[in-house]
Amino acid sequence: MADTPTDTESENAMLRRRIAALEHDVRNLREMVVPLLRHSWRAKFSPKLWQWVQYEPRDVVELATTIAQTPLLPSAPRIAIVTPSYNYAEFIGATVMSVITQPYPRLSYVVQDNNSTDGTDRVLADIAHRRSNLMREPRCLILRREADRGQADSINRGFAHVPDAEIMAYLNADDILLPGTLAFVASTFQRYPEVEVVYGHRIFIDADGRETGRCVLPNHDPNVIRWMDYIPQETMFWRRRVWDRIGPLDATLRFAIDWDFILRAHEAGFRFKRLPRFLGCFRWHDRQKTSAMGKVGADEQKRLRRRHLGYDPTAKEISRNIRGYLRRHVLFHRAYKLRLLGL
């Protein structure tokens, strides 16, 4: 005899109750286990490069003190920053504000928007209306809306409008700069004329802008960078001559854009320096490219390794060649946690 509608509804209700009970048990187990794992010895000595959630979300209360208050220089170089934008209205306001509120006298900031349809234009219009009260040079904020062929093409278009910049960088529409970053970077370039690319430590934040982790890096290793990209993109700045020689960004790439640029800069002989400061925040969330483009990213990374190593290395070879760097990273990070580093 076929089941009656009443029997079927009863079974469905019972299944829903069982599923709800299982989900409740899983949540309870996670709440008990995850904190233990975060405080275990294994967790303490694991690499933090891609560990976005290291502790419960907290307010980023230390941002104003994590970077030295660098005095403004009388001959400060012009810095150009480009933000490629497409339908990130919920985050782009914080990104733009983190740049235009920097106490730096010579800034050119281009927001290159790919005709967003989610209200990004209203967010940017509001900031543009208020910018005279936010910036030392109100004209330095350039808002552009036009169709592009992806992130790299958008960044290339943005830089085409700031040809006079001496220092360059790009900041994704969901990341932020830390206070004082521009002055510190400019001062570093003036103190080290032989250095052409710099980057620093990063802070992880969630969709609500709350801190969930930090990543402290050892000194730059030109050999390891050929095996993996460990440079926090939102903290990287370079001199104009780097761009003039190896740029623009490769618009055929969708994921490994910054690693390709870094590898080409290395091949051209440009000198890198890791700065001993937190310079930017990487925001992790469900919509970000890092989470959504796993296969694309893996394919592009494989292509870059083949191009710069001359062959396709195995996972075991990659692990062996990055092991020493990861160990140094863990030691630096633990030293920071123990307050042995002056950060």
Backbone hydrogen bonds in HBPLUS format (Angstrom, degrees):
<---DONOR---> <-ACCEPTOR-->    atom                        ^
c    i                          cat <-CA-CA->   ^        H-A-AA   ^      H-
h    n   atom  resd res      DA  || num        DHA   H-A  angle D-A-AA Bond
n    s   type  num  typ     dist DA aas  dist angle  dist       angle   num
A0007-ASP N   A0004-THR O   2.99 MM   3  5.23 118.4  2.38 104.3 118.9     1
A0008-THR N   A0004-THR O   3.08 MM   4  6.44 163.6  2.11 160.0 164.3     2
A0009-GLU N   A0005-PRO O   2.94 MM   4  6.11 161.0  1.98 147.6 152.7     3
A0010-SER N   A0006-THR O   3.01 MM   4  6.16 150.3  2.10 142.0 150.2     4
A0011-GLU N   A0007-ASP O   2.98 MM   4  6.28 157.4  2.03 151.6 157.1     5
A0012-ASN N   A0008-THR O   2.94 MM   4  6.17 161.8  1.98 151.4 156.6     6
A0013-ALA N   A0009-GLU O   2.94 MM   4  6.12 155.2  2.00 143.6 150.4     7
A0014-MET N   A0010-SER O   2.97 MM   4  6.22 154.4  2.04 145.5 152.4     8
A0015-LEU N   A0011-GLU O   2.90 MM   4  6.20 157.3  1.95 152.0 158.0     9
A0016-ARG N   A0012-ASN O   2.91 MM   4  6.16 159.0  1.96 149.7 155.4    10
A0017-ARG N   A0013-ALA O   3.03 MM   4  6.30 153.1  2.10 145.3 152.2    11
A0018-ARG N   A0014-MET O   2.98 MM   4  6.29 155.8  2.04 147.5 154.2    12
A0019-ILE N   A0015-LEU O   2.85 MM   4  6.09 164.3  1.87 155.8 160.0    13
A0020-ALA N   A0016-ARG O   2.89 MM   4  6.04 160.9  1.92 146.8 152.4    14
A0021-ALA N   A0017-ARG O   2.92 MM   4  6.13 153.0  1.99 144.6 151.9    15
A0022-LEU N   A0018-ARG O   2.90 MM   4  6.19 156.8  1.95 149.9 156.2    16
A0023-GLU N   A0019-ILE O   2.85 MM   4  6.10 163.2  1.88 155.1 159.7    17
A0024-HIS N   A0020-ALA O   2.96 MM   4  6.14 150.9  2.04 142.2 150.3    18
A0025-ASP N   A0021-ALA O   2.96 MM   4  6.26 154.0  2.03 145.9 152.6    19
A0026-VAL N   A0022-LEU O   2.87 MM   4  6.16 157.7  1.92 153.2 159.4    20
A0027-ARG N   A0023-GLU O   2.95 MM   4  6.17 160.4  1.99 147.8 152.8    21
A0028-ASN N   A0024-HIS O   3.02 MM   4  6.26 161.0  2.06 147.7 152.8    22
A0029-LEU N   A0025-ASP O   2.89 MM   4  6.10 156.0  1.94 147.2 154.2    23
A0030-ARG N   A0026-VAL O   2.83 MM   4  6.04 159.2  1.87 152.0 157.8    24
A0031-GLU N   A0027-ARG O   2.92 MM   4  6.14 159.3  1.96 149.9 155.4    25
A0032-MET N   A0028-ASN O   3.11 MM   4  6.34 136.4  2.31 138.4 149.4    26
A0032-MET N   A0029-LEU O   3.16 MM   3  5.16 128.9  2.43  93.7 107.2    27
A0033-VAL N   A0029-LEU O   2.84 MM   4  5.98 162.9  1.87 156.2 161.0    28
A0034-VAL N   A0030-ARG O   2.92 MM   4  5.55 159.6  1.96 143.8 150.3    29
A0036-LEU N   A0033-VAL O   2.98 MM   3  5.21 116.1  2.40 103.5 119.7    30
A0037-LEU N   A0033-VAL O   2.90 MM   4  6.22 155.5  1.96 157.6 165.7    31
A0038-ARG N   A0034-VAL O   2.94 MM   4  6.18 158.1  1.99 156.4 162.3    32
A0039-HIS N   A0035-PRO O   3.20 MM   4  6.36 138.9  2.38 138.8 148.2    33
A0039-HIS N   A0036-LEU O   3.24 MM   3  5.28 130.3  2.50  94.5 107.1    34
A0040-SER N   A0037-LEU O   3.22 MM   3  5.05 163.4  2.25 100.8 105.6    35
A0044-LYS N   A0040-SER O   3.02 MM   4  6.33 156.8  2.08 149.2 155.8    36
A0045-PHE N   A0041-TRP O   3.19 MM   4  6.39 143.6  2.33 145.5 153.1    37
A0046-SER N   A0043-ALA O   3.30 MM   3  5.18 159.1  2.35 112.1 108.4    38
A0051-GLN N   A0048-LYS O   3.35 MM   3  4.83 159.5  2.39  93.6  99.6    39
A0054-GLN N   A0212-THR O   2.66 MM 158  5.78 174.0  1.66 165.1 167.4    40
A0055-TYR N   A0212-THR O   3.31 MM 157  5.51 139.1  2.49 137.9 140.1    41
A0058-ARG N   A0211-GLU O   2.95 MM 153  5.22 147.6  2.06 139.3 149.8    42
A0211-GLU N   A0058-ARG O   2.75 MM 153  5.22 131.1  1.99 174.0 163.6    43
A0061-VAL N   A0059-ASP O   2.86 MM   2  5.44 130.0  2.11 107.3  91.9    44
A0065-THR N   A0062-GLU O   2.92 MM   3  5.43 148.5  2.02 116.0 125.8    45
A0066-THR N   A0062-GLU O   2.99 MM   4  5.96 119.7  2.37 154.7 170.9    46
A0070-THR N   A0068-ALA O   3.03 MM   2  5.64 116.3  2.45 110.3  93.4    47
A0166-GLU N   A0078-ARG O   2.89 MM  88  5.43 151.0  1.98 138.0 146.6    48
A0167-ILE N   A0078-ARG O   3.10 MM  89  6.39 151.5  2.19 157.0 159.2    49
A0079-ILE N   A0106-ARG O   3.06 MM  27  6.43 164.0  2.09 149.7 151.6    50
A0108-SER N   A0079-ILE O   2.82 MM  29  6.14 158.8  1.86 164.0 165.0    51
A0080-ALA N   A0167-ILE O   2.82 MM  87  6.20 163.3  1.85 157.5 161.3    52
A0169-ALA N   A0080-ALA O   3.01 MM  89  6.44 129.8  2.27 156.5 166.9    53
A0081-ILE N   A0108-SER O   2.94 MM  27  6.44 154.5  2.01 157.2 165.1    54
A0110-VAL N   A0081-ILE O   2.89 MM  29  6.30 162.3  1.92 162.9 167.7    55
A0082-VAL N   A0169-ALA O   3.12 MM  87  6.67 146.2  2.24 139.4 148.5    56
A0171-LEU N   A0082-VAL O   2.94 MM  89  6.25 151.2  2.02 143.9 152.8    57
A0083-THR N   A0110-VAL O   2.84 MM  27  6.30 156.6  1.90 160.4 167.2    58
A0112-GLN N   A0083-THR O   2.93 MM  29  6.05 150.8  2.01 145.4 155.0    59
A0085-SER N   A0112-GLN O   2.89 MM  27  5.86 158.0  1.94 149.6 144.2    60
A0114-ASN N   A0085-SER O   2.85 MM  29  6.15 162.7  1.88 161.2 162.6    61
A0091-PHE N   A0088-TYR O   3.01 MM   3  5.64 152.8  2.08 119.0 126.6    62
A0092-ILE N   A0088-TYR O   2.91 MM   4  5.82 160.9  1.95 167.4 172.8    63
A0094-ALA N   A0091-PHE O   3.12 MM   3  5.76 122.2  2.47 116.5 127.8    64
A0095-THR N   A0091-PHE O   3.26 MM   4  6.55 156.6  2.32 148.7 155.6    65
A0096-VAL N   A0092-ILE O   2.89 MM   4  6.05 175.3  1.89 157.5 157.6    66
A0097-MET N   A0093-GLY O   2.99 MM   4  6.11 164.2  2.02 148.6 153.6    67
A0098-SER N   A0094-ALA O   3.01 MM   4  6.07 145.6  2.14 139.3 147.7    68
A0099-VAL N   A0096-VAL O   3.04 MM   3  5.32 143.9  2.17 104.3 115.0    69
A0100-ILE N   A0096-VAL O   2.97 MM   4  6.26 171.4  1.97 168.3 166.9    70
A0101-THR N   A0097-MET O   3.17 MM   4  5.80 140.8  2.34 139.3 144.6    71
A0102-GLN N   A0099-VAL O   3.12 MM   3  5.57 163.5  2.15 114.9 118.4    72
A0104-TYR N   A0102-GLN O   2.76 MM   2  5.50 137.5  1.94 106.3  93.3    73
A0109-TYR N   A0140-CYS O   2.78 MM  31  5.91 166.6  1.80 153.1 157.8    74
A0142-ILE N   A0109-TYR O   2.75 MM  33  6.04 169.2  1.76 164.1 165.6    75
A0111-VAL N   A0142-ILE O   2.86 MM  31  6.26 161.8  1.89 165.6 171.3    76
A0144-ARG N   A0111-VAL O   2.95 MM  33  6.16 174.1  1.95 168.4 166.4    77
A0113-ASP N   A0144-ARG O   2.75 MM  31  5.98 166.3  1.77 168.4 164.2    78
A0146-GLU N   A0113-ASP O   3.00 MM  33  6.42 156.7  2.05 167.3 174.5    79
A0122-ARG N   A0119-GLY O   3.07 MM   3  5.33 126.5  2.37 102.7 115.7    80
A0123-VAL N   A0119-GLY O   3.22 MM   4  6.61 156.5  2.28 152.1 158.3    81
A0124-LEU N   A0120-THR O   2.96 MM   4  6.23 166.2  1.98 159.3 162.5    82
A0125-ALA N   A0121-ASP O   2.87 MM   4  5.95 150.9  1.95 140.4 149.2    83
A0126-ASP N   A0122-ARG O   3.02 MM   4  6.16 153.5  2.09 143.9 149.8    84
A0127-ILE N   A0123-VAL O   3.13 MM   4  6.45 158.0  2.18 146.4 152.1    85
A0128-ALA N   A0124-LEU O   2.84 MM   4  6.05 159.6  1.88 149.9 156.1    86
A0129-HIS N   A0125-ALA O   2.96 MM   4  6.14 145.3  2.08 140.4 149.4    87
A0130-ARG N   A0126-ASP O   3.19 MM   4  6.46 141.3  2.35 140.1 149.5    88
A0130-ARG N   A0127-ILE O   3.08 MM   3  5.15 125.4  2.39  96.7 110.6    89
A0131-ARG N   A0127-ILE O   2.91 MM   4  5.79 112.6  2.37 143.7 161.2    90
A0133-ASN N   A0130-ARG O   3.07 MM   3  5.90 153.9  2.14 124.9 131.2    91
A0134-LEU N   A0131-ARG O   2.88 MM   3  4.81 151.8  1.96 102.7 112.1    92
A0135-MET N   A0131-ARG O   2.97 MM   4  5.87 144.6  2.10 166.1 166.1    93
A0140-CYS N   A0137-GLU O   2.92 MM   3  5.61 168.9  1.94 128.7 132.1    94
A0154-SER N   A0150-GLY O   2.93 MM   4  6.11 154.6  2.00 153.2 161.3    95
A0155-ILE N   A0151-GLN O   2.97 MM   4  6.28 158.1  2.02 154.6 159.7    96
A0156-ASN N   A0152-ALA O   2.93 MM   4  6.19 163.2  1.96 152.5 157.3    97
A0157-ARG N   A0153-ASP O   2.95 MM   4  6.14 158.0  1.99 148.3 154.0    98
A0158-GLY N   A0154-SER O   3.02 MM   4  6.28 152.9  2.09 144.5 152.0    99
A0159-PHE N   A0155-ILE O   3.01 MM   4  6.31 162.7  2.04 157.7 160.8   100
A0160-ALA N   A0156-ASN O   3.19 MM   4  6.37 137.2  2.39 141.2 152.0   101
A0161-HIS N   A0158-GLY O   3.11 MM   3  5.72 162.1  2.15 114.7 120.3   102
A0162-VAL N   A0159-PHE O   3.12 MM   3  5.36 170.7  2.13 113.8 115.6   103
A0165-ALA N   A0162-VAL O   3.48 MM   3  6.03 169.3  2.49 120.1 119.9   104
A0240-ARG N   A0166-GLU O   2.95 MM  74  5.06 144.7  2.07 135.1 131.6   105
A0168-MET N   A0238-TRP O   2.77 MM  70  5.40 161.8  1.81 159.9 166.3   106
A0238-TRP N   A0168-MET O   2.98 MM  70  5.40 155.8  2.04 148.4 155.7   107
A0175-ASP N   A0172-ASN O   3.17 MM   3  5.53 163.9  2.20 115.3 120.1   108
A0176-ILE N   A0281-CYS O   3.20 MM 105  5.23 160.8  2.24 139.7 145.0   109
A0281-CYS N   A0176-ILE O   2.81 MM 105  5.23 164.4  1.83 153.0 155.7   110
A0178-LEU N   A0279-LEU O   2.97 MM 101  5.38 166.2  1.99 136.9 133.1   111
A0181-THR N   A0178-LEU O   3.20 MM   3  5.75 155.9  2.26 142.0 140.8   112
A0184-PHE N   A0180-GLY O   3.13 MM   4  6.25 161.1  2.17 153.3 159.0   113
A0185-VAL N   A0181-THR O   2.88 MM   4  6.07 163.4  1.91 158.6 162.9   114
A0186-ALA N   A0182-LEU O   2.94 MM   4  6.06 169.0  1.95 152.0 155.4   115
A0187-SER N   A0183-ALA O   2.98 MM   4  6.05 160.2  2.02 144.6 150.3   116
A0188-THR N   A0184-PHE O   2.99 MM   4  6.18 151.3  2.08 142.8 150.7   117
A0189-PHE N   A0185-VAL O   3.02 MM   4  6.36 161.1  2.06 155.5 159.4   118
A0190-GLN N   A0186-ALA O   3.09 MM   4  6.37 150.3  2.18 145.9 154.1   119
A0191-ARG N   A0187-SER O   2.96 MM   4  6.19 146.6  2.07 145.6 154.9   120
A0192-TYR N   A0188-THR O   2.89 MM   4  6.02 139.5  2.05 149.9 160.7   121
A0195-VAL N   A0192-TYR O   3.04 MM   3  5.58 161.1  2.07 118.6 124.4   122
A0196-GLU N   A0271-ARG O   2.93 MM  75  5.35 159.2  1.97 140.0 146.9   123
A0239-ARG N   A0196-GLU O   3.00 MM  43  5.43 151.0  2.08 154.0 156.9   124
A0197-VAL N   A0271-ARG O   3.02 MM  74  6.26 141.1  2.17 157.5 157.1   125
A0273-LYS N   A0197-VAL O   2.86 MM  76  6.34 135.3  2.06 149.8 164.0   126
A0198-VAL N   A0237-PHE O   2.90 MM  39  5.42 164.2  1.93 156.1 161.3   127
A0237-PHE N   A0198-VAL O   2.91 MM  39  5.42 156.9  1.96 149.2 155.4   128
A0199-TYR N   A0273-LYS O   3.21 MM  74  6.71 140.8  2.37 153.7 157.4   129
A0275-LEU N   A0199-TYR O   2.62 MM  76  5.83 172.4  1.63 167.9 169.4   130
A0201-HIS N   A0277-ARG O   2.85 MM  76  5.83 154.6  1.91 143.5 146.9   131
A0279-LEU N   A0201-HIS O   3.11 MM  78  6.14 162.1  2.14 154.9 150.3   132
A0202-ARG N   A0215-CYS O   3.22 MM  13  5.40 155.3  2.28 147.9 152.7   133
A0215-CYS N   A0202-ARG O   2.95 MM  13  5.40 157.1  2.00 162.9 157.6   134
A0203-ILE N   A0280-GLY O   3.06 MM  77  6.43 148.3  2.16 145.9 155.2   135
A0282-PHE N   A0203-ILE O   2.79 MM  79  6.16 150.0  1.88 157.9 168.0   136
A0204-PHE N   A0213-GLY O   2.82 MM   9  4.97 169.2  1.83 133.5 137.0   137
A0212-THR N   A0204-PHE O   2.89 MM   8  5.59 164.0  1.91 140.3 143.2   138
A0205-ILE N   A0282-PHE O   2.95 MM  77  6.12 160.0  1.99 145.9 147.4   139
A0284-TRP N   A0205-ILE O   2.97 MM  79  6.40 158.5  2.02 171.8 171.9   140
A0206-ASP N   A0210-ARG O   2.89 MM   4  5.48 148.9  1.99 141.9 149.8   141
A0209-GLY N   A0206-ASP O   2.89 MM   3  5.23 163.4  1.92 116.6 120.6   142
A0225-ILE N   A0221-ASP O   3.31 MM   4  6.48 154.7  2.38 153.1 159.4   143
A0226-ARG N   A0223-ASN O   3.24 MM   3  5.79 155.3  2.30 110.6 117.3   144
A0227-TRP N   A0224-VAL O   2.79 MM   3  5.32 157.0  1.84 118.4 126.2   145
A0228-MET N   A0224-VAL O   3.12 MM   4  6.47 149.0  2.22 155.4 164.8   146
A0235-THR N   A0232-PRO O   2.98 MM   3  5.62 161.4  2.02 120.9 127.0   147
A0236-MET N   A0233-GLN O   3.14 MM   3  5.30 170.6  2.14 113.9 116.8   148
A0242-VAL N   A0239-ARG O   3.06 MM   3  5.67 146.1  2.18 114.0 122.9   149
A0244-ASP N   A0240-ARG O   2.93 MM   4  6.23 165.1  1.95 159.0 163.9   150
A0245-ARG N   A0241-ARG O   3.17 MM   4  6.14 140.5  2.34 132.2 140.3   151
A0246-ILE N   A0242-VAL O   2.94 MM   4  6.13 170.1  1.95 160.5 163.0   152
A0247-GLY N   A0243-TRP O   2.75 MM   4  4.45 142.1  1.90 122.0 132.1   153
A0253-LEU N   A0250-ASP O   3.21 MM   3  5.89 166.9  2.23 117.7 121.8   154
A0260-ASP N   A0256-ALA O   3.06 MM   4  6.16 161.1  2.10 150.1 154.7   155
A0261-PHE N   A0257-ILE O   3.20 MM   4  6.46 158.5  2.25 144.6 150.4   156
A0262-ILE N   A0258-ASP O   2.89 MM   4  6.12 157.6  1.94 149.7 156.0   157
A0263-LEU N   A0259-TRP O   2.86 MM   4  6.07 164.1  1.89 154.1 157.8   158
A0264-ARG N   A0260-ASP O   3.00 MM   4  6.18 159.6  2.04 149.3 154.8   159
A0265-ALA N   A0261-PHE O   2.96 MM   4  6.14 150.1  2.05 143.9 152.4   160
A0266-HIS N   A0262-ILE O   2.95 MM   4  6.25 151.5  2.03 147.7 155.4   161
A0267-GLU N   A0263-LEU O   2.97 MM   4  6.23 162.7  2.00 149.5 153.9   162
A0268-ALA N   A0264-ARG O   3.04 MM   4  6.21 140.7  2.20 139.0 149.0   163
A0270-PHE N   A0265-ALA O   3.12 MM   5  5.64 157.9  2.17 163.9 157.2   164
A0269-GLY N   A0266-HIS O   2.90 MM   3  5.15 158.8  1.95 109.5 116.4   165
A0288-GLN N   A0285-HIS O   3.36 MM   3  5.77 158.6  2.41 111.3 117.2   166
A0291-SER N   A0288-GLN O   3.19 MM   3  5.62 132.0  2.43 105.1 116.0   167
A0292-ALA N   A0288-GLN O   3.10 MM   4  6.29 154.7  2.16 148.6 156.5   168
A0293-MET N   A0289-LYS O   3.04 MM   4  5.61 143.5  2.18 153.1 152.6   169
A0297-GLY N   A0293-MET O   2.82 MM   4  5.86 163.1  1.85 154.2 159.6   170
A0298-ALA N   A0294-GLY O   2.95 MM   4  6.16 159.2  2.00 148.4 154.2   171
A0299-ASP N   A0295-LYS O   2.95 MM   4  6.15 160.4  1.99 152.0 156.9   172
A0300-GLU N   A0296-VAL O   2.98 MM   4  6.22 160.5  2.01 152.2 157.5   173
A0301-GLN N   A0297-GLY O   2.90 MM   4  6.05 160.9  1.93 152.3 157.8   174
A0302-LYS N   A0298-ALA O   2.98 MM   4  6.11 154.1  2.05 143.1 150.3   175
A0303-ARG N   A0299-ASP O   2.98 MM   4  6.24 151.7  2.07 142.7 150.5   176
A0304-LEU N   A0300-GLU O   2.93 MM   4  6.23 155.6  1.99 150.1 156.1   177
A0305-ARG N   A0301-GLN O   2.93 MM   4  6.17 160.2  1.97 150.2 155.5   178
A0306-ARG N   A0302-LYS O   3.02 MM   4  6.18 159.8  2.06 146.6 152.3   179
A0307-ARG N   A0303-ARG O   2.99 MM   4  6.20 151.1  2.07 142.4 150.4   180
A0308-HIS N   A0304-LEU O   2.94 MM   4  6.12 159.1  1.99 152.6 157.1   181
A0309-LEU N   A0305-ARG O   2.73 MM   4  5.45 147.5  1.83 148.8 155.4   182
A0310-GLY N   A0306-ARG O   2.93 MM   4  5.02 135.5  2.13 118.7 129.2   183
A0317-GLU N   A0314-THR O   3.09 MM   3  5.17 117.8  2.49  96.4 111.0   184
A0318-ILE N   A0314-THR O   3.02 MM   4  6.37 163.2  2.05 155.4 159.7   185
A0319-SER N   A0315-ALA O   2.94 MM   4  6.11 165.0  1.96 147.6 151.9   186
A0320-ARG N   A0316-LYS O   2.97 MM   4  6.15 157.6  2.02 145.3 151.3   187
A0321-ASN N   A0317-GLU O   3.03 MM   4  6.24 153.4  2.10 150.2 156.6   188
A0322-ILE N   A0318-ILE O   3.08 MM   4  6.28 132.9  2.31 148.7 160.6   189
A0323-ARG N   A0319-SER O   3.09 MM   4  5.88 122.8  2.43 143.3 155.0   190
A0326-LEU N   A0322-ILE O   3.04 MM   4  6.29 164.8  2.06 159.0 163.4   191
A0327-ARG N   A0323-ARG O   3.01 MM   4  6.28 153.0  2.09 150.2 157.5   192
A0328-ARG N   A0324-GLY O   3.07 MM   4  6.36 156.6  2.13 145.9 151.8   193
A0329-HIS N   A0325-TYR O   2.82 MM   4  6.10 156.9  1.88 152.4 159.8   194
A0330-VAL N   A0326-LEU O   2.94 MM   4  6.19 157.0  1.99 147.2 152.4   195
A0331-LEU N   A0327-ARG O   3.05 MM   4  6.33 158.8  2.10 147.9 153.2   196
A0332-PHE N   A0328-ARG O   2.89 MM   4  6.16 161.6  1.92 154.4 159.1   197
A0333-HIS N   A0329-HIS O   2.86 MM   4  6.06 162.8  1.89 153.1 158.2   198
A0334-ARG N   A0330-VAL O   2.89 MM   4  6.09 160.8  1.92 150.5 155.6   199
A0335-ALA N   A0331-LEU O   2.91 MM   4  6.06 155.7  1.97 145.6 152.9   200
A0336-TYR N   A0332-PHE O   2.93 MM   4  6.22 149.9  2.02 146.2 154.3   201
A0337-LYS N   A0333-HIS O   2.94 MM   4  6.26 159.2  1.99 148.9 154.3   202
A0338-LEU N   A0334-ARG O   2.92 MM   4  6.14 143.7  2.05 145.9 155.7   203
A0340-LEU N   A0335-ALA O   2.76 MM   5  5.07 165.9  1.78 163.2 158.1   204
A0339-ARG N   A0336-TYR O   2.90 MM   3  4.94 158.0  1.94 108.9 113.5   205
A0343-LEU N   A0341-LEU O   2.90 MM   2  5.69 135.2  2.10 105.6  92.6   206
